[in-house]
Amino acid sequence: MKQITCAQMGGPATCNFAISGNSPEEWATNGMQHVMEAHPDLREQIKGMSKEETDEWMEDARAKFEAAPEM
């Protein structure tokens, strides 16, 4: 399992909420749940992303997840 903060995921720089997961996909799902609940402005921005933007974000998220140390 790995853990990365909301800010490291691309959320607000001041949000240190810890997001964990066993895979990049699980981590992204858990992170999106937090964003949807805690950051309504960011939620709206995400909803407006194109498929290409979403794919780019996920590619970057996978790299961050793989670079994070195991808990």
N, C-alpha and C positions, 0 to 999 in steps of 0.2 A: 504494500500500500504506500502511496505517495501523497504528500500534502503540499498545496500551494495556496497562497493567499488570493483573495479577490483582486487586490491591486496587481499582483503578479500576473493574473489571468487577463488583465486589461480593464478591470473595474476602476472605480475611483481610487486615486493615489492614497487616500486616507483610510481605505477599508482594508483592515487586516484580518477579516473573517477567513478562517482556515477551511479550505475545500480539499477533501480527500477522495481517493478512488484507487481501484486496483488496475485500471486501464485508462488510457486517454479518453475513451468514450464515456466511461463511468464518471471520471473526474469532470468532464465537460457537462454532463447531465446534472451532476450535483451542483456544479458552479452556476449553471443556468437557473436552477431552482432558486438558489440564493439571490441571483440578480433579479429574477422576476418578483421576488418578495421584497427585497431591500432597496432596489434602485429603479424606481419607475421610469425615470428619464432615460436611463440606459436601456431599459426594456424596450422602449419605443424606438430607440436608435437601432437596436438589434432586429426588431421586426421589419425595419426598412432596408435591411441589408439584402443585396442581390445574392444569388447562388454562388457566384464567383467570390464575392466578399466573404461569405460564410465558409466556403472551402478554404480560402486563404487563412482565415482566422483559425480554422481547425488544424491546418497544417502547422501553423505557428504554435498552437496549443499543444499539439503532439510533441513538438520539439522541446517545449518547456517541461512537459510532463516527463519525457525521457531523461532530461537533464537533472530533474529533481532527485534528491537522495531518497532511498527507501526509509520508511518510518520504522 
